[in-house]
Amino acid sequence: MGDRDERARKRLSRNPNRALTVAVLAFAGLASSFMFTLVVPLQAELPRLLDASREDTTWVVTITLLVAAVATPISGRLGDMYGKRRIVVALMIMLIVGSVIAALSTSIVGVIVGRALQGGVTGVIPLGIAIMRDILPPRHLGTAVALMSATMGVGGALGMPLAAYLALNADWHSLFWLAAGLGVIGLILVLLFVPEDVLLSPGRLDVLGAIGLAIGLTGLLLYVSRGAEWGWTTPLGLSLVIGGVMVLLLWGWYQLRTKDPLLDLRVAARPAVLLTNIAAIGMGFALFSSNVTFPQMLELPVETGSGFGLDMITAAFIVMPAGLVMMVISPLSGWLERTIGPRPLFTAGSAAIVLAYGYVLIWSTEWVHILIANAIIGVGIGFTFAAMPMIIMRSVPSNETGASNGLNALFRSVGTSSASAVMGGVLASLSIDVDGVAVPTREAFDVCFWLAIVAGVIALVLSLFIPKIRPLEKHPSLPS
């Protein structure tokens, strides 16, 4: 096995365009993260555009989050088994097919099917990070991983004003044609510039494990994302959460006893991996909290006492710097990861999140305050998202990289889904009637900021307990 791995790495090391490969994977990551904000500017108009109830149109957003959460760890395992590049290609094809289906649809069913397929492309990011581990020497890996991790925020940040412009000035189908175009470009670039996998972890696909994980996660995430609307204590809500927990417990029992499990829970239970994944929930919560609250604050009328009265595109440009900061500081994140290690970097990022929401809790009387707070959030998310994959990769064997990073992405998805539900519930419950429209009060936004601070503090504390981890092993055939 050792000789085979060494020969495989020698083949990978002959790739003369490693920087180009990283750039292509980052572009694929940008395209995948853009899917989360693609329809955000259309949310208020979806019932009219699709001739459907508001309850039904929320599935246009919810289904993407659900599929992303379920598909990401599964695609990571498939990448470890059958080749990460091959699975990235398959996911880009899913993005293209889903986008075309939605672009050609005039009914809600077609759009939901298309959005479901778009959600699967999220697995490109952890797979891209795993590919980078295979082809890059350790001294370059941290910066590349930081760049790839930054695409989770950059894609949405850059895509928001573009999506808002198209929503205001073109037919709504153009958003999905844009997504299809990004998918085609990404697919071609991956086929041309990402090397074939030779580092594989042979085994069988645990179909029963994949089904069990999908059912259990769907129950929990439906409860989190729709519980406020359906009622947290209604029979439907309780059935979903209890059923989801029971299925996941059975799934865990099965994973510990089957050969070639979908996810090696013994590896996932290692303290460094477990604490990082739990903290990832808090980081996902903190990231999406700003995506939910800041645009609403910026766009609400000044007369409400809680808004700045800006138009959709201006608000999108004010929110955008968080993603840009994440990309700009990726070289710094890589240098810090090599210099002080990923654990202190994670702690510093968590502290920045707490600082940002504390700042906006005290100063948020002008739109520039939101701009500053969002930039600090970009620093915090940039540091933590760069640190988490490096902690994971230093703690798991190389043949578990794809699945383990996919699991970490799953925990971040749980955080973002929770933020969407919790923030939406808080803003809806603490609102006043203004000309027949429910408008969140300033108190509602303050509660949201406090919740984000709590999430950041939890991640900060957990980061302090992550045990010391070994340096990432040097590939035997790659330069240092």
C-alpha positions in Angstrom: 0.0 0.0 0.0 2.8 2.4 0.9 4.6 1.8 -2.4 1.4 2.3 -4.4 0.6 5.6 -2.6 4.1 6.8 -3.2 3.9 6.0 -6.9 0.5 7.7 -7.0 1.8 10.9 -5.4 4.7 10.9 -7.8 2.2 10.9 -10.7 0.3 13.8 -9.1 3.4 15.8 -8.5 4.2 15.8 -12.2 1.2 18.2 -12.7 3.0 21.5 -13.8 -0.1 23.7 -13.2 -0.9 23.2 -9.6 -1.7 27.0 -9.2 -4.0 26.7 -12.1 -5.7 23.7 -10.6 -6.2 25.6 -7.4 -7.7 28.5 -9.3 -10.1 26.2 -11.2 -11.2 24.5 -8.0 -11.8 27.9 -6.4 -14.0 28.9 -9.3 -16.0 25.7 -8.9 -16.4 26.6 -5.3 -17.6 30.1 -6.1 -20.2 28.7 -8.5 -21.4 26.2 -5.9 -21.7 28.8 -3.1 -23.5 31.2 -5.4 -26.5 28.7 -5.5 -27.3 29.6 -1.9 -28.0 33.3 -2.6 -29.2 32.8 -6.2 -32.9 33.3 -5.4 -32.6 35.5 -2.3 -33.6 38.7 -4.2 -36.6 36.8 -5.6 -38.0 35.4 -2.3 -40.7 38.1 -1.8 -41.8 37.7 -5.5 -41.8 33.9 -5.8 -45.5 33.4 -4.9 -46.5 35.7 -7.7 -43.9 34.5 -10.2 -44.7 30.8 -9.6 -48.4 31.2 -8.9 -48.0 29.3 -5.6 -48.5 29.9 -1.9 -45.8 31.5 0.2 -45.5 28.2 2.2 -44.8 26.3 -1.0 -42.3 28.8 -2.4 -40.2 28.5 0.7 -39.2 25.1 -0.6 -37.3 26.8 -3.4 -34.8 27.8 -0.7 -35.2 25.0 1.8 -34.7 22.1 -0.7 -31.3 23.5 -1.7 -30.1 23.5 2.0 -31.5 20.0 2.6 -29.9 18.5 -0.4 -26.6 20.3 0.3 -26.4 19.0 3.8 -27.3 15.4 2.9 -25.2 15.2 -0.3 -22.0 16.7 0.9 -20.7 13.9 3.2 -21.9 11.3 0.7 -20.1 12.9 -2.2 -17.0 13.2 0.0 -17.1 9.4 0.6 -17.7 8.7 -3.1 -14.7 10.9 -3.9 -12.4 9.0 -1.6 -13.6 5.7 -3.2 -14.0 6.5 -6.9 -12.0 9.6 -7.4 -12.5 13.2 -6.2 -12.2 14.7 -9.7 -14.8 12.2 -11.1 -17.3 13.2 -8.4 -16.6 16.9 -8.9 -17.4 16.5 -12.6 -20.6 14.6 -11.7 -21.6 17.4 -9.3 -21.0 20.1 -11.9 -23.2 18.2 -14.3 -25.9 18.1 -11.7 -25.6 21.9 -11.4 -26.0 22.3 -15.1 -28.9 20.0 -15.4 -30.7 21.5 -12.4 -30.2 25.0 -13.6 -31.5 24.2 -17.1 -34.6 22.5 -15.5 -35.3 25.5 -13.4 -34.7 27.9 -16.3 -37.2 26.1 -18.5 -39.8 25.8 -15.8 -42.9 27.9 -15.3 -44.2 26.0 -12.3 -43.0 25.6 -8.8 -42.4 21.8 -9.2 -39.8 22.3 -11.9 -38.0 25.0 -10.0 -37.9 22.9 -6.8 -36.5 20.0 -8.7 -33.9 22.2 -10.3 -32.9 23.8 -7.0 -32.6 20.4 -5.4 -30.0 19.4 -8.1 -28.2 22.7 -7.6 -27.9 21.9 -3.9 -25.8 18.8 -4.6 -22.9 20.9 -6.0 -22.0 22.1 -2.5 -19.9 19.0 -2.2 -17.4 20.5 -4.6 -15.8 22.6 -1.9 -14.7 19.8 0.5 -13.7 17.6 -2.5 -11.6 20.5 -3.8 -9.9 20.8 -0.4 -9.2 17.0 -0.5 -7.7 17.3 -4.0 -5.5 20.1 -2.8 -4.1 17.8 -0.1 -3.2 15.3 -2.8 -1.4 17.6 -5.1 0.1 20.4 -2.9 3.1 20.4 -0.6 2.3 21.4 3.0 3.9 24.8 2.7 1.4 25.8 0.0 -1.6 23.8 1.3 -2.8 26.2 4.0 -3.1 29.2 1.6 -4.9 27.1 -1.0 -7.3 25.7 1.6 -8.0 29.2 2.9 -8.8 30.3 -0.6 -11.1 27.4 -1.3 -12.8 27.8 2.1 -13.3 31.5 1.4 -15.4 30.7 -1.7 -18.2 29.6 0.7 -18.7 33.3 1.6 -17.3 34.9 -1.6 -19.7 33.2 -4.0 -22.7 34.4 -2.1 -21.3 37.9 -1.5 -20.4 38.5 -5.1 -23.5 36.8 -6.4 -26.0 38.8 -4.3 -25.7 42.1 -6.1 -25.5 40.3 -9.5 -28.6 38.3 -8.6 -30.4 41.5 -7.4 -29.6 43.3 -10.6 -30.9 40.5 -12.8 -34.0 40.1 -10.6 -34.8 43.8 -11.0 -33.9 44.2 -14.7 -34.4 40.9 -16.4 -36.7 37.9 -16.5 -36.2 35.7 -13.4 -35.3 32.7 -15.6 -32.0 34.5 -16.4 -30.8 33.7 -12.9 -30.9 30.0 -13.7 -29.4 30.5 -17.1 -26.5 32.3 -15.4 -26.1 29.4 -13.0 -26.1 26.9 -16.0 -23.4 29.0 -17.7 -21.2 29.0 -14.6 -21.6 25.2 -14.4 -20.6 24.7 -18.0 -17.5 26.9 -17.5 -16.6 25.1 -14.3 -17.1 21.7 -15.9 -14.8 22.5 -18.8 -12.1 24.0 -16.6 -12.2 20.9 -14.2 -11.9 18.5 -17.2 -9.0 20.5 -18.6 -6.9 21.5 -15.5 -7.7 19.2 -12.6 -5.6 16.0 -12.6 -7.1 12.5 -12.6 -7.2 10.9 -9.1 -4.8 8.1 -8.4 -5.1 8.1 -4.6 -8.2 6.1 -4.0 -9.7 4.3 -1.0 -11.2 1.2 -2.5 -14.4 -0.2 -1.0 -18.1 -0.5 -1.6 -20.7 2.3 -1.3 -22.7 1.9 1.9 -26.1 2.4 0.3 -28.0 1.6 3.4 -25.9 4.1 5.4 -26.4 6.8 2.8 -30.2 6.3 2.9 -30.2 6.3 6.7 -28.1 9.5 6.9 -30.4 11.2 4.3 -33.6 10.3 6.2 -32.3 11.2 9.6 -30.8 14.6 8.4 -33.9 15.4 6.5 -36.1 15.0 9.6 -33.8 17.2 11.7 -33.2 19.9 9.1 -36.8 20.1 8.2 -37.6 20.7 11.9 -34.9 23.3 12.1 -35.8 25.1 8.9 -39.6 24.9 9.0 -40.3 24.4 12.7 -41.1 28.1 13.3 -43.7 28.0 10.5 -45.2 24.7 11.3 -44.9 25.1 15.1 -42.1 23.7 17.2 -44.5 21.5 19.3 -47.0 20.5 16.6 -47.4 16.7 15.9 -45.6 17.2 12.6 -42.7 19.1 14.1 -42.2 16.6 17.0 -42.5 13.7 14.6 -39.8 15.0 12.4 -37.3 15.8 15.2 -37.9 12.6 17.2 -37.9 10.5 14.1 -34.8 12.1 12.8 -32.9 11.6 16.0 -34.0 7.9 16.2 -33.0 7.2 12.6 -29.6 8.8 13.2 -29.0 6.8 16.4 -29.8 3.6 14.5 -27.6 4.8 11.6 -24.7 5.4 14.0 -25.1 1.9 15.5 -25.1 0.4 12.0 -22.0 2.5 10.9 -20.0 1.2 13.9 -20.7 -2.4 12.9 -20.7 -2.5 9.1 -17.7 -3.1 6.9 -16.8 0.0 4.7 -19.1 2.4 6.5 -20.2 5.6 4.8 -18.5 7.6 7.6 -16.0 6.2 10.0 -17.5 7.4 13.2 -14.4 6.3 15.2 -12.4 8.9 13.2 -15.2 11.5 13.5 -15.2 10.9 17.3 -11.5 11.9 17.7 -11.5 15.0 20.0 -10.0 17.4 17.5 -12.4 16.4 14.8 -15.5 16.2 17.1 -14.8 19.6 18.7 -14.1 21.3 15.4 -17.3 19.9 13.9 -19.4 21.1 16.8 -17.8 24.5 16.7 -18.6 24.5 12.9 -22.3 24.7 13.8 -21.6 28.0 15.6 -19.6 29.4 12.7 -22.3 28.5 10.1 -24.8 30.1 12.4 -22.7 33.3 12.7 -22.2 33.5 9.0 -25.8 33.1 8.0 -27.1 35.3 10.8 -25.5 38.3 9.0 -27.0 37.2 5.7 -30.5 37.2 7.2 -30.4 40.3 9.4 -28.2 42.8 7.6 -30.0 43.0 4.3 -33.3 43.4 6.1 -32.0 46.2 8.2 -30.5 48.0 5.2 -33.7 47.7 3.1 -36.4 48.4 5.7 -37.9 51.9 5.5 -36.4 54.5 7.8 -39.9 55.3 9.1 -40.0 51.9 10.8 -37.2 52.9 13.2 -35.2 49.8 12.4 -34.1 50.2 8.8 -32.0 52.5 6.5 -34.3 52.6 3.5 -31.7 51.4 0.9 -32.6 49.7 -2.3 -31.9 46.0 -2.9 -28.7 46.5 -5.0 -27.2 49.1 -2.7 -27.8 46.8 0.3 -26.2 43.9 -1.6 -23.1 46.0 -2.2 -22.8 46.9 1.5 -23.1 43.2 2.5 -20.6 42.1 -0.2 -17.3 43.2 1.6 -17.5 40.2 4.0 -16.9 37.8 1.1 -14.3 40.0 -0.4 -12.4 40.2 2.9 -12.4 36.4 3.1 -10.7 36.1 -0.3 -8.2 38.9 0.3 -7.0 37.5 3.6 -6.7 34.0 2.4 -2.9 34.3 1.9 -2.7 35.8 5.4 -4.8 32.9 6.7 -2.5 30.4 5.1 0.6 32.1 6.5 -0.9 32.2 10.0 -1.9 28.5 9.8 1.7 27.6 9.0 3.2 30.0 11.6 0.9 29.6 14.7 -1.1 26.6 13.7 -4.8 26.1 12.9 -6.1 26.0 16.5 -5.0 29.6 17.4 -6.3 30.7 14.0 -9.6 29.2 14.8 -9.7 30.9 18.2 -8.8 34.3 16.6 -11.5 33.9 14.0 -14.1 33.1 16.6 -13.1 36.1 18.7 -13.5 38.3 15.6 -17.1 37.0 15.2 -17.9 37.9 18.7 -16.3 41.4 18.3 -18.2 42.0 15.1 -21.7 41.3 16.5 -20.8 43.1 19.7 -19.8 46.1 17.6 -23.1 46.1 15.6 -25.1 45.6 18.8 -23.7 48.9 20.1 -23.2 50.9 16.9 -25.8 50.4 14.1 -27.3 53.8 13.6 -25.7 54.3 10.1 -25.2 51.9 7.2 -21.5 52.4 7.5 -21.6 50.6 10.9 -23.1 47.5 9.1 -20.3 47.7 6.5 -17.6 47.7 9.2 -19.2 44.9 11.2 -19.7 42.8 8.1 -16.0 43.3 7.1 -15.0 42.1 10.6 -17.3 39.1 10.2 -15.4 38.4 6.9 -12.1 38.2 8.9 -13.6 35.9 11.4 -15.2 33.5 8.9 -12.1 33.7 6.7 -9.9 32.6 9.6 -12.2 29.9 11.0 -13.2 28.4 7.6 -9.4 28.2 6.7 -8.6 26.6 10.1 -11.3 23.9 10.2 -10.2 21.9 7.2 -6.6 22.0 8.3 -7.5 20.7 11.8 -9.5 18.0 10.1 -6.8 17.0 7.7 -4.1 16.9 10.5 -6.4 14.6 12.5 -7.5 12.0 9.9 -5.7 9.6 7.5 -5.4 10.8 3.9 -8.0 8.2 2.7 -10.6 9.8 4.9 -10.0 13.4 3.8 -13.0 13.8 1.5 -15.5 12.2 3.8 -14.2 14.0 6.9 -14.2 17.4 5.2 -17.7 16.6 3.9 -18.8 15.9 7.4 -17.4 19.2 8.6 -19.3 21.0 5.8 -22.5 19.1 7.0 -22.1 20.6 10.4 -21.7 24.1 8.9 -24.9 23.5 7.0 -26.7 22.6 10.2 -25.5 26.0 11.5 -26.7 27.9 8.5 -30.1 26.2 8.4 -30.5 26.8 12.1 -29.7 30.5 11.7 -32.2 30.9 8.9 -34.9 29.4 11.0 -34.0 31.0 14.4 -33.4 34.5 12.9 -36.6 34.3 10.9 -38.6 33.2 13.9 -37.2 36.0 16.1 -37.7 38.7 13.5 -41.3 37.5 12.9 -42.2 37.3 16.6 -40.8 40.7 17.5 -42.4 42.7 14.8 -45.0 45.6 14.6 -47.7 46.3 12.1 -46.8 49.1 9.6 -49.5 49.7 7.0 -50.6 46.1 7.2 -47.1 44.7 6.9 -45.2 43.0 9.8 -41.9 44.9 10.3 -39.2 43.6 12.7 -38.4 46.0 15.6 -35.0 47.1 16.6 -35.3 44.8 19.6 -35.7 41.9 17.2 -32.4 42.6 15.5 -30.7 43.1 18.9 -31.9 39.6 20.0 -30.5 38.2 16.7 -27.1 39.8 17.3 -27.0 38.4 20.9 -27.8 34.9 19.6 -24.9 35.3 17.1 -22.6 36.4 19.9 -23.6 33.3 21.9 -22.8 31.1 18.9 -19.4 32.8 18.5 -18.6 32.4 22.2 -19.4 28.7 22.1 -17.1 28.2 19.1 -14.4 30.2 20.8 -14.6 28.1 24.0 -14.6 24.9 22.0 -11.6 26.0 20.1 -9.6 26.3 23.3 -10.2 22.6 24.1 -9.1 21.2 20.7 -6.2 19.0 21.6 -2.7 19.5 20.1 -2.6 18.0 16.6 0.3 16.7 14.6 1.7 18.6 11.6 0.4 17.6 8.2 2.5 14.8 6.8 4.8 15.7 3.9 4.0 13.8 0.8 7.0 11.6 0.0 7.3 12.9 -3.6 6.3 16.5 -3.3 8.7 19.4 -2.6 8.5 20.9 0.8 
